[in-house]
Amino acid sequence: MKNIFTIIAVTIFCLVGLAACSSQYVISTKDGKMLTTDSKPKLDEETGMYIYDDEEGREMMIQKDDVVQIMER
């Protein structure tokens, strides 16, 4: 029984650790918008667009030329 509790405790600890590893980023745009992302935006060199996941988990895109700055939160 004690072994099961140890396994559960280690599993919870690992899940909390993984959740803490993900960082949010803020993209500031030329028109003054501040876009919050759940992951680091990736630049697609072919299209010239940044691809990122928004706060609701949807994949979004924004033109590289519209971005002023990308900051880690």
C-alpha positions as CSV (number, residue, x, y, z in Angstrom):
1,M,0.0,0.0,0.0
2,K,2.9,2.4,0.9
3,N,4.4,1.6,-2.6
4,I,1.2,2.8,-4.4
5,F,1.3,6.1,-2.5
6,T,4.9,6.6,-3.4
7,I,4.1,6.0,-7.1
8,I,1.2,8.4,-7.0
9,A,3.3,11.1,-5.2
10,V,6.1,10.8,-7.8
11,T,3.6,10.9,-10.7
12,I,2.0,14.1,-9.3
13,F,5.4,15.7,-8.7
14,C,6.4,14.9,-12.3
15,L,3.2,16.3,-13.8
16,V,3.6,19.5,-11.8
17,G,7.2,19.8,-12.9
18,L,6.2,19.4,-16.6
19,A,3.5,22.1,-16.2
20,A,6.0,24.5,-14.8
21,C,8.4,24.0,-17.7
22,S,6.0,25.5,-20.3
23,S,6.5,29.2,-20.8
24,Q,4.1,31.8,-22.1
25,Y,5.3,34.4,-24.6
26,V,3.9,37.8,-25.5
27,I,4.0,39.1,-29.0
28,S,3.8,42.8,-29.4
29,T,2.6,44.0,-32.8
30,K,3.0,47.2,-34.8
31,D,-0.6,48.2,-34.2
32,G,-0.2,47.9,-30.4
33,K,-1.7,44.5,-29.7
34,M,-0.3,42.2,-27.1
35,L,-0.8,38.5,-28.1
36,T,-0.3,35.9,-25.4
37,T,0.9,32.5,-26.5
38,D,1.2,29.1,-24.8
39,S,4.5,28.2,-26.6
40,K,7.4,29.9,-28.2
41,P,6.4,31.2,-31.7
42,K,8.2,29.5,-34.6
43,L,9.1,31.4,-37.7
44,D,8.1,29.7,-41.0
45,E,10.8,31.0,-43.4
46,E,8.9,30.0,-46.5
47,T,5.8,32.0,-45.7
48,G,7.4,34.7,-43.5
49,M,4.8,34.0,-40.7
50,Y,5.2,33.2,-37.0
51,I,3.1,30.2,-36.0
52,Y,2.0,29.9,-32.3
53,D,-0.7,28.4,-30.1
54,D,-3.0,31.0,-28.5
55,E,-4.3,30.8,-24.9
56,E,-7.2,28.6,-26.0
57,G,-4.8,26.1,-27.7
58,R,-5.7,27.2,-31.3
59,E,-2.9,27.4,-33.9
60,M,-2.5,31.0,-35.1
61,M,-0.3,32.8,-37.5
62,I,1.0,36.4,-37.8
63,Q,3.1,38.1,-40.4
64,K,6.8,38.5,-39.4
65,D,6.6,42.2,-40.6
66,D,3.7,42.9,-38.1
67,V,5.7,41.7,-35.1
68,V,7.7,44.3,-33.1
69,Q,8.9,42.1,-30.2
70,I,8.5,38.6,-28.7
71,M,9.1,38.4,-25.0
72,E,9.1,35.4,-22.6
73,R,6.7,35.9,-19.7
